[in-house]
C-alpha cells in the first residue's frame, strides 16, 4: 500500500479515459486502483494510446470486486471520498486529508448506490455552472479532482 493519494475507478467502461487517468496518476505520483469488471481489455491499444508511453509507469493495482478491495485495503471512511454529481458537498468545501482514496464510478452510470449507503457525508461533487451539461468526462473530472486534492503541495 502506497502512502499517497489513490484514484479508484469502479468498473470503468472507456479505455481512453482509463489511459488518460493513468497518465494523470503518473504525473501526480498517485496510485491507480481499478475495480472489475471493465468495459474493455486492459491490454487494449486504446488504453496504451491514451496513456502513451507513460502507461508502463502507472502504479496500478487491480481488484476483481469492490469487496475484495475493501478487505485488502481496509480504507477508513474518513479518508475515502466518492465523486458523484449529486454529492452533498462541493469539492471546494472539502479539507482533504493526506493519502485519500478518490473513488469514481463508471462513465454511464456512476457509482453503484450500495457503495454509497452510509457514506453520504463522503459524497463530493465537482460543480458545473451551466445547466446545459449533465456530466463531465471522467478523465477530466479525475484530473480536476486530483489537482484540487494536491493543492498546496506544489
N, C-alpha and C positions, 0 to 999 in steps of 0.2 A: 504494500500500500504506500502510495506516494504522499508526501507532506506538501501538497499544493492543491489548488482548485481542480475539481474534476467536472468534466462535462459528461452527462449521462444521456444517451439517446435511447428512448424506448421504442422499439420496432420501427426504425427509420425505413422509409419507402423509396427515397430517391437517391441513387448512388452519387450523383453530382453534389448534392447537399452534404452527404457524409464525407466525401472527399474534401470539400471546401472547409468543413468544420474541422477535419483532421489537420488541415493546413493551418487554421487559426490556432488550434491546440499546440502545434509545434511552435508557432510564432510566440505564443504567450506562456510556454512551458506548463501546459495543463495536460492532465491525463484525459484520454477519451475512453469512455466506457460504453460499449454497445450491448443492448439487451435484445435478444432474438424474440420473434422472427424478423428477418429483414425482407424488404421488398425487392431484393437483388442479391447477387452473389458478391461477397466481399472482395473476391478476386476480379470482379468486373472491371473492364477497362475504364469505364466512366468514373469509378471511384478514384482510380490511379490518375486519370487525366485531370480531374478536379484538384486532386492533392499534389499534382505534378510530381517532381522527383523528391518532394518532401515526405511523401507517404511512408517511406521506409523509416523515417524518424519519429513517427507518431507513437507515443506511449499508449498502446492500445490494449484494452482488456475486454474480453467478451464473456457474456453470461447467457445461458440458454433461456433463463426465465428471470423475472423480477424477484421471485422468491429466492432463487439461487444467489442473486446479487445481495439481497438483504442478509442472508445467512453468512455469506463470505465476508462482506464489508461491515456489516452492522452499523450503518450510518446513523448518527444521532439525528433526531428530527430537527433540533435547533440549528443544525448546520446543513440541512437539506432544504432546497428551495425548488418548487415546482412552478414552471412557467406556463401560464395559460392566459388567454385574452380576457377572461373573466376574473382574474386574480383580484383579491380584495385590496391589495396594496400595490402601489406603483414601485417599480424598481428604484426610483429616485428617493423613496422613503425608507428603504431597507439599509440597515447597517450590516453589511456582510461580514461574517467572521472570517478568520483565516481558514483556508483549506475547505471551502464549502463544496457540497455536491449540488450541481446545477442541472436539474432534470427537465428534459424536453420530450414531448410526445411525437407521434408520427405526423407527417405533414398534412394528411387529410382529416384526421380525427382527433388530434391532440393526445392527451394522456388518458388512459382508462380511468373512469370515475372511481373505481375501487382503490386505486392508488392514492387518491386524494382524501378519502374518508379519514377523518381525524387529523388531517394536516391542513385544514382550511386557513390557518394563520400563516402557513408557509407558502401559500399560492401567490405568485407575483405576476403582475402584468407589465408589459412594455407599452406605454401609452402611444396611441395613434391620434393625431389631431384631425384627420379627415374622416368624415362619415362615409366616404366612398370606398374605403378599404376595410375588408373583413379581417385580413390577416397579413402578416409579413412572411417572406421567405424564411424557412427555418435556418439556413446558413447565415443570413443577415441578422436574424434575431439572436442566434448564439453569439455571433461576433459582437453585437452591440452589448449584450449582457456581459460577456467576458471582459470587455474593456471597462465597463462600469464597475464590475467586481474588483478589478485590479486598479481602479482609480486611485491615484496617490502612490502607487507602487513604482512609478517611473520617475 
